[in-house]
């Protein structure tokens, strides 16, 4: 009985990660398709829609799975926050599957306008689904994009841990998804030039695979013809570990434990009523 309940619990967590990531990508890839193929909106609308997609995806999944929605987050939480390592691979697969399905929906819905602006389904609109160095046009090479993704994901994880740490000055639980969404908006506005701020292996690989299976035969390459798909997978994982490690080293280890009153604070009411 206990094993059955555990299996059902795990199934629920994976379903929540799938659904939350799908919501994230429906808004994120959808807005890029609208801007690139439809000519409606600009970089700011892309940044805001990605941030809102994160917020809504977290609201969908948070109660059941913790709403990681990102393998880099899952790995960092396993390395520094005690998340179970046995759940890492299943979570990553569920997140990637959610991103893949969402990208297929976007591809289907925007098929006509994508075909109109780019009949050959080339690098011109590949950026709708997956990232490219310099967003496919600027003079950024593979290693410049790799560096960018390490830094961007380090910022993401550092601040996610700061926002979610109950020992810190964390927002109320129901506002945390909004703050995390604003964090993603800020990263998009400040760190979107060199590599399109994937900062999430599932966000990039799932839609990249979907685009490849639906006519984008150069999906695994960048505009220089070099294999690029691995950069938004490997670099965010490294960056996530760096960011989480830095948070723990610079902030987390200095915070009081939950049952330890902060120096200089008035004790909680319960602590002196019983004296």
Secondary structure as GFF3:
##gff-version 3
##sequence-region A 1 275
A	DSSP	alpha_helix	2	38	.	.	.	ID=ss1
A	DSSP	alpha_helix	43	65	.	.	.	ID=ss2
A	DSSP	alpha_helix	71	80	.	.	.	ID=ss3
A	DSSP	three_ten_helix	85	87	.	.	.	ID=ss4
A	DSSP	alpha_helix	88	109	.	.	.	ID=ss5
A	DSSP	alpha_helix	111	117	.	.	.	ID=ss6
A	DSSP	alpha_helix	123	126	.	.	.	ID=ss7
A	DSSP	three_ten_helix	133	136	.	.	.	ID=ss8
A	DSSP	alpha_helix	142	164	.	.	.	ID=ss9
A	DSSP	alpha_helix	173	190	.	.	.	ID=ss10
A	DSSP	alpha_helix	201	213	.	.	.	ID=ss11
A	DSSP	alpha_helix	231	250	.	.	.	ID=ss12
A	DSSP	three_ten_helix	252	254	.	.	.	ID=ss13
A	DSSP	alpha_helix	269	273	.	.	.	ID=ss14
###
